[in-house]
């Protein structure tokens, strides 16, 4: 009996996240390039290289917290004519930018769904793979998102998560801290007119569980062969698991 306090706190967290992304949607892609010095492209490319969508067989992919479609476009480009992707995000402003960017490029092989990672409005055992890139740390109840991921995957399906992690190199960690706390909010203020949102994002990265702990949560949700791999000195990590 938590008298509903916890429920309110969770709803507040999600509302805060929604404000952030509504406010940055239009400038999101530009900000991503500026803040990561273009590195997010290499990180996403790494995740797609691990995923290797089939070029010859049907491949149904779900990209959760898919925002403006970046990961989805890459999956479609790497896959074959029978690859299709559902982009799901809680924020319509982000999805609208995504749909605009997609245009007519992928003729019907991409669709955009508004929904919450904690309660996916999608049937069981539907997808060959599930990705979530820089999204899971925004989800208030990570355990629920992981359970839902497992539910919508087919047996044999792959879970891949790309997320900011813990920098584990001596000098890089100092540089990274200075960059996160000073440069990013300033960039946010100048380019997106919103320092507060970017301060929030930096904090959410700090609060996210360590890679070992997060791997344990993925196992708890029932995934097997769980692995994680740091990229760029641990600035980000790719976690992988299988539904067997
Ligand atoms: N995956 C994209 C990328 O890598 O460029 C977008 C990442 S963006 C940092 C985080 C996204 O998570 C936002 O678009 C936000 O709306 C979405 N999001 C936040 N909470 C969510 C939730 N509970 N369910 C689904 N999406 C959520």
Boltz pocket constraint, residues with backbone or C-beta under 6 A from the ligand:
constraints:
  - pocket:
      binder: B
      contacts: [[A, 14], [A, 17], [A, 18], [A, 21], [A, 32], [A, 64], [A, 65], [A, 66], [A, 67], [A, 68], [A, 69], [A, 70], [A, 71], [A, 88], [A, 89], [A, 90], [A, 91], [A, 94], [A, 115], [A, 116], [A, 117], [A, 118], [A, 132], [A, 133], [A, 134], [A, 135], [A, 138], [A, 139], [A, 140]]
      max_distance: 6.0
